[in-house]
Amino acid sequence: MKTLIIGGTGTVGSLVVKELLQRGAGVRVMTRSAEKAASLPEGVEVVVGDMAAPETLPAAMAGAEALFLVTPVAPDEINQGLAAVEAARLAGIRYLVYLSIHKLETGAHIPHFATKFPIEYAVKNSGIEWTLIRPNNFFQNDYWFKDVITQYGVYPQPLSELGVSRVDVRDIAEAVAFSLTTPGHAGQTYALVGADAMTGERTAEIYSEVLGRPIQYTGGDLEAWAAAAARTMPPWLVLDLKMMYDHFLRHGLRATQAEVSTLAGLLGRAPRSFEDFAREMFAA
């Protein structure tokens, strides 16, 4: 079965490509730039297209039977996602896996949470068999903070004392690949979560243990985070993420034990631990 991956050069999509190739699946990646194709493994078919240019989508989807859809955090995310779902319907795509967000309903006021609602609705009502993948905050987001951790001895990502059930992107990729290559996942919504609800303080403790020196958690000051983020992010994105982190600080984003057990059943093992990820990140 030929699977089209939209977002195949990104954090999640690139690992989904790897997982599908290991399972012998036919893989096509849609990228906005032919230059990005150079990073893709041998055996991947590449097509240039853009969800923001819907006229490019029919050719990208022609002949594909399945679609893994990742929409960008962008002001026009809804339009891009809806265009992709409609193009999939018209192209006769038989199966669609969409990357959404864990506990979406609890963050309906957050811009990049809210954008997922109409896209999920379109997926469910497209007439295409579907699976929704709803991941929590990624372990791999901490690569953004690696230099800050090592150079300044602080961990700045705002995380709640109530805990955030963060997940390894490799677990997400495996779950997507299972959904695309094995039967029984149509109509399912999977929470992609870690076994432990991580707090900012516990995250800093783990990095202290790994590095052998104190790392201080500084994410409780949301205004300081926003001021720092404004140096490298556009204002709309700073506001979006600030609202998300405020939600984390006030309510957390914890998984239920049932969600963890369901994921373990899907993967055939326990989700990867943050401790292992932290050791790997600094070993690399």
JOPEKA-V679826 format. One line per field, one symbol per residue. psi: psi as a letter, one per 20 degrees, with the letter a starting at -180 (. if undefined). A space follows every 50 residues. Layout:
BEGIN
psi: ???
END
This chain:
BEGIN
psi: ppppookijagghhhggggghhjjqpppppqiphhhhhiqrqippppprp himhiihghhipiqhqpoppqqoqhkggggghhggghgghikphppppoc qplghikiipgighhhghggggghjiiqqqpponqappgihihhjghggh hikqoipoqqiiqpmqqphhhggggggghhiqrjipjqopporrhpoprg ghghgghgggikqppppjiinhhgghgghihiqqhhhggghghghggghh iamqqrhhggggghhghjrqqqqhggggggghh.
END
